[in-house]
Amino acid sequence: MIVHNWGEVEYADARQMMQAVHAQALKDRKNHLMLCSHPNIFTVGSDEKEHFGVETLQSDRGGSITCHTKGQNVYYFCFQVQKPALFYKKVLSAFESFFMKYLAEVKYNKKAAGFYIQNRKIASLGFRYSQGVSLHGVALNVNVDLTFHAQVNPCNLEGIVPTSLHNEGLMMSQELVNEKIICLLQRSFEDAV
C-alpha cells in the first residue's frame, strides 16, 4: 500500500489529484491510500438534485450531502478492486476494528452508509469504481467544528446530527488516528507499505 499524505487541500484540487493517482494505480496495479483534510465545504453526490440552503460542490461519488472541514480525516482509496463487496467489507473491517478498540459505542449502519453512535454520525463512506480501481473513500470527524457541520443533516438523513471523536471523549490527534487507521487497513488488506 502506497500512502500519500496531502495535508489540507481544497476539495476540487483533491479530486484532480485523486484522478492522477487513479491513473497511476491503473498502471502500477498497486493500492494507493491518500490522507488529507479539506477547508470548509459541502459536497453532494452525482445523483443528488435537492437544494440544501448552503453552497455545495458537485461530486462524482454516490450518496447525498457530505460536510468536509478542518479536523476531519479524509481517506481516499485508489485500490485494486476485483469484487467491490469484498473491498468494501475490508474497509469496514479496518474502521470497525478502530472503533471497537477506542469507541465501542460506534456502530456501522448499512442502510445509511456510515458510522454512528445512536443518532450521531461520526464517519461517512462513499465509493465509486472505474476500470477495477476504487475512488473516493471515508471521512472521519476527529475534531471538527460541529456548528458548521450541523447546518445540514448528515447525508440528508432526518433526525441525524454530526459528532466527532473529540465530542465523544476520545482526545486523539488527527495524526495518531491516521497511524492507527493505516495499520488496520494494512492488516485488513494484508498490504504492507
Beta strands, then each sheet from edge to edge (+ up, - down):
strand 1: 2-8
strand 2: 32-37
strand 3: 41-44
strand 4: 56-58
strand 5: 65-68
strand 6: 72-78
strand 7: 107-109
strand 8: 114-117
strand 9: 120-130
strand 10: 133-141
strand 11: 161-162
sheet 1: 1+ 2+ 6- 10+ 9- 8+ 7-
sheet 2: 1+ 2+ 6- 10+ 9- 11-
sheet 3: 4+ 3+ 5-
end
